[in-house]
Amino acid sequence: MSRQSKLIELVNDAACCAPLARDPLSAGQADVLARRFKALGDPVRLRLLSMIASHEGGEACVCELTVGFEVSGPTISHHLKVLREAGLIDGERRGTWIYYRALPDALTALSEALLPAPAPVTA
């Protein structure tokens, strides 16, 4: 099994993660969540994901993503690759350009993992 297919399998496992305040994570779930949080730990990548997720129609051309950054085009491409490998975005080539879209299940898994444990019911 290739590294990419292993990551895809782990990504699918992480989508069903219980909040970490409620149930302990498996090693695979922790690996996927750590990769995703690490990918978001860079301000450029966080801004790129925000630009993609909030773009009209839910996807953005790479040509629209290079504006407003003080880094080179190849650096933007590197950051997009990191986000893609973390399973946060996906891209589709159309002619010369690649169009990126955020993966809602991945973002949901991240947010759900951080939900607090339910408050204990008192009688």
C-alpha positions in Angstrom: 0.0 0.0 0.0 1.4 3.4 -1.0 2.0 6.2 1.5 -0.8 8.3 -0.3 -3.3 5.4 0.0 -2.4 4.9 3.7 -3.0 8.6 4.3 -6.3 8.4 2.5 -7.3 5.4 4.7 -6.3 7.3 7.8 -8.2 10.4 6.7 -11.3 8.3 6.3 -10.8 6.9 9.8 -10.3 10.4 11.3 -13.6 11.6 9.9 -15.4 9.4 12.4 -13.2 10.6 15.4 -14.9 11.2 18.6 -14.0 14.4 20.4 -10.6 13.9 22.1 -12.1 15.1 25.4 -14.5 12.2 25.3 -12.7 9.1 23.9 -9.0 8.5 23.5 -7.8 8.7 19.9 -6.3 5.7 18.1 -2.7 6.1 16.8 -4.0 6.5 13.3 -6.5 9.1 14.2 -3.9 11.0 16.2 -1.6 10.9 13.2 -4.1 12.3 10.8 -5.3 15.0 13.1 -1.7 16.0 14.0 -0.8 16.3 10.2 -3.9 18.5 9.6 -3.3 20.7 12.6 0.4 21.0 11.7 -0.6 22.0 8.2 -2.7 24.8 9.6 0.0 25.9 11.9 1.5 28.1 9.2 -0.1 31.5 8.6 0.2 31.3 4.8 -1.4 27.9 4.7 -4.2 29.0 7.1 -4.9 32.0 4.9 -4.8 29.9 1.7 -7.3 27.4 3.2 -9.5 30.3 4.2 -9.4 31.9 0.8 -10.3 28.5 -0.8 -13.1 27.6 1.6 -14.7 31.1 1.5 -14.4 31.6 -2.3 -17.6 31.9 -4.3 -18.6 28.6 -5.6 -16.4 26.7 -3.1 -13.3 26.5 -5.2 -10.5 28.9 -6.3 -8.1 28.9 -9.1 -4.4 28.9 -8.1 -4.1 32.1 -10.2 -6.4 33.8 -7.7 -4.5 32.5 -4.7 -1.1 34.0 -5.3 -2.3 37.6 -4.9 -1.7 39.3 -1.5 1.2 37.2 -0.3 4.8 38.3 0.1 6.0 34.8 -1.1 6.8 33.5 -4.5 4.5 31.4 -6.7 6.6 28.2 -6.0 6.2 28.8 -2.3 2.5 29.1 -2.7 2.5 25.8 -4.6 4.5 24.2 -1.8 1.9 25.4 0.8 -0.9 24.1 -1.4 0.8 20.7 -1.7 1.1 20.5 2.1 -2.6 21.3 2.5 -3.4 18.7 -0.1 -1.2 16.0 1.5 -2.8 16.7 4.8 -6.2 16.0 3.3 -7.6 19.5 3.8 -8.0 20.4 0.1 -8.2 18.8 -3.2 -7.3 20.1 -6.6 -8.4 19.6 -10.2 -6.4 20.6 -13.3 -8.4 22.4 -15.9 -6.3 23.4 -18.8 -3.3 25.4 -17.5 -4.7 26.0 -14.0 -5.5 24.0 -11.0 -8.7 24.7 -9.1 -8.7 23.9 -5.3 -11.6 23.2 -3.0 -11.7 22.6 0.7 -12.7 19.1 1.9 -15.7 19.7 4.3 -15.3 16.3 6.0 -11.7 17.1 6.9 -12.7 20.4 8.4 -15.6 18.9 10.3 -13.3 16.2 11.7 -10.9 18.9 13.0 -13.6 20.9 14.6 -15.4 17.9 16.1 -12.1 16.6 17.6 -11.9 19.8 19.6 -15.5 19.8 21.0 -15.5 19.7 24.8 -16.8 16.8 26.7 -20.5 17.1 27.5 -21.1 18.5 30.9 -22.1 15.9 33.5 -25.8 15.7 34.2 -26.6 16.5 37.7 -29.9 15.5 39.4 
